[in-house]
Amino acid sequence: MKLENINFILNMTKDYLDGKIDFITFGLDFPYEVETRYRKMVKEDREIAELIYDCLVEDGASLYNILSEEQLKAKIEKEYEYIIGL
């Protein structure tokens, strides 16, 4: 099965970690992108979609206004590596 939406979200995360997307843009746009693609992501792979939402949105990007830029990046990187490793 094609994982088009999941791959888009994971690539967006990688772009943030690589410095191609800035802190504010990621904090604001990432949750929106996940929300608009979530149903399609669930159809692609429910477990990965739920992990993305729980780890990268709720425990990650949604904290952009609470954590420092360095703290958020470290947290996102840890969660991203966990998801990629599955």
Secondary structure as UniProt FT lines:
FT   HELIX           4..17
FT   TURN            18..19
FT   HELIX           23..44
FT   HELIX           46..51
FT   HELIX           52..58
FT   TURN            59..60
FT   HELIX           61..63
FT   TURN            64..66
FT   HELIX           69..84
//
